[in-house]
Amino acid sequence: MTVTVTWYLILAAGLFSIGVGGVLIRRNALVMFMSIELMLNSVNLTFVALSKNLGLIEGQVAALFVMVVAAAEVTIGLAIIVAIFRRRSSANVDELAEMKG
Amino acid sequence: MAELIVFIIFAAVALVGAVVMVTSSNTVYSAIGLLSAMFAIAVLYIALDAHFIAAVQVIVYAGAVMTLFLFAIMLIGVDRPEDYGGVSVGQKVMTAVVAVGLFAVILLAGKAAWVTGSSAFGTPDLNGTIENVADELFGTWTIVFLSTVMLLTIAALGTIALAYFGHGPKDEEATL
């Protein structure tokens, strides 16, 4: 029994779904952010698996660019979370409702 | 056979790490779960012959990104039980339904739009060494690569701006 690309795609779909569930259920901004990182990782796994399957190196280049964007996103996002925390003393997204009409 | 064993072990590690990350009430345990999932995905990259991407995954994600996360956890603090409450049973059930439904929809969509005839084009034994990736990256995608350099510079500048101007509520009018 050999490992085909389908197994990797199913695993990536499972990891993505878990990440979506984490964003929906957690109210801590840090854990929501980690769930977004997990979703980006699962998409990278899809890129690399299909790159191997199709014999095209472009998938790995795309995974590299996703990593760069994720790194920039983490830098800015964590800076925003820490800035909000310094002002509000809370990382709970439910308490950030002062712009609610 | 060896690839099958590697896949089963590290797919299980990735899934367990992801579930621990979502369900753990302690933020540090969430970070450890994400870390183990990222390491397992790096091993799967090696199984897919993407050696350079695997190294970058360990260095960037498991190294830099997780260090940033742990640093932010250290700044914010982990002993804040009020951050974990406020999620009702109904919300949990709805979240599980949405996650499982999304999983099913992704599988159905993948089955409908399946890529076939894979070995007809491309190189059959693709090896993701630094050479192969760099040939593509600096040959075809040079402008995109340079724009990612710009993106990272802007991100660093934005972080400095946020840290420099983000004072407390009293100083807000004075600095902005």
Interface residues (C-beta under 8 A of the other chain):
Chain A: M1 T2 V3 V5 W7 Y8 L9 I10 L11 A13 G14 L15 F16 S17 I18 G19 V20 G21 G22 L24 I25 R26 R27 N28 L30 V31 F33 M34 S35 E37 L38 N41 N44 L45 V48 A49 L50 S51 K52 N53 L54 G55 L56 I57 E58 Q60 V61 A63 L64 F65 M67 V68 V69 A70 A71 A72 E73 V74 T75 I76 L78 A79 I80 I81 V82 A83 F85 R86 R87 S90 A91 N92 D94
Chain B: E3 L4 F7 A11 A14 L15 A18 V19 M21 V22 T27 S30 A31 L34 A37 M38 I41 L44 Y45 A47 L48 D49 A50 F52 I53 V56 Q57 V60 Y61 A64 V65 L68 F69 F71 A72 I73 L75 I76 R80 E82 D83 Y84 G86 V87 Q91 K92 M94 T95 A96 V98 A99 V100 L102 F103 I106 L107 G110 V115 S118 S119 F121 G122 T123 P124 D125 L126 G128 N132 V133 D135 E136 L137 W141 V144 T148 L151 L152 I154 A155 A156 G158 T159 L162 A163 G166 H167 G168 P169
